[in-house]
Amino acid sequence: MPSQTPNPGPAFISNTRARKLLGVGKTTLQRWRESGKLPPYKVGQIVFYRVDDVNALIESGKVRRIA
């Protein structure tokens, strides 16, 4: 019987989910993308963010997690 590993959750989250977690608007997130504060990953026209990058930004104390 193979052992089952727990699902660690998504490695990437959507633009909308990142905004909700960070408590910022579209313009702020766009500025952070452009400045490199939060590096984006694109698949076609869809922008994603690494969960680890979002959490690191929250843990740095520069933003306050609201969700």
N, C-alpha and C positions, 0 to 999 in steps of 0.2 A: 504494500500500500504506500503510494508516494506521499511524502509530507507536504502539507499545504503551507505556503508562506502567506502572511497577511498582506493585503493590498496596501501599499504605502501611500496611496492617493496619487493624484495627478502630478506629473513633473512640471507641467505647464498649465497656465490658466489664461483665460481670455482677458481681453482689454477691459470688458465690463466688470468681470470678477475682481481684477486687480484694482480698479477704481473703487469698488465697494470696500474691499479689504483695507485700502489705504485711506479711504475717506476723502478722496480728491476728485476734482472734475476732469472733464476731457482735456481742457487746455493745460492744466497742470501736468497731467500724465504725458501729454504731447511734449511739453517743455522738458520733462525729465528724460524722455526718449531721445530728444535732440541733443541734450547736454551730456548724455551718457550716464546720468544718475541711475536710471533703470533701463538696462539694455533690452531692446525688443528682439523678438524672433518672429519672422514672417513666413507664412505658408500661403503663397499666392498673395492675396490682398488682406488676409486676416493676420492681425497682430496678436502675439502671445507673449507671456512673460514667464520666466522660470519661477516656480514657487519659492525656491531657495533665495532668489534675488529679492523677491517681495518681502519675505520674512526677514532677511538681513537688513533691509531698509527700515522695517518696523522696529527691529531690535536695536538699531543704531540710535533710536530715540529721536530721529529727525521727523518722524511721522507718528501719529497715534492710531493704533488699530481700533476701528469702531465696529466691525462686524465679526 
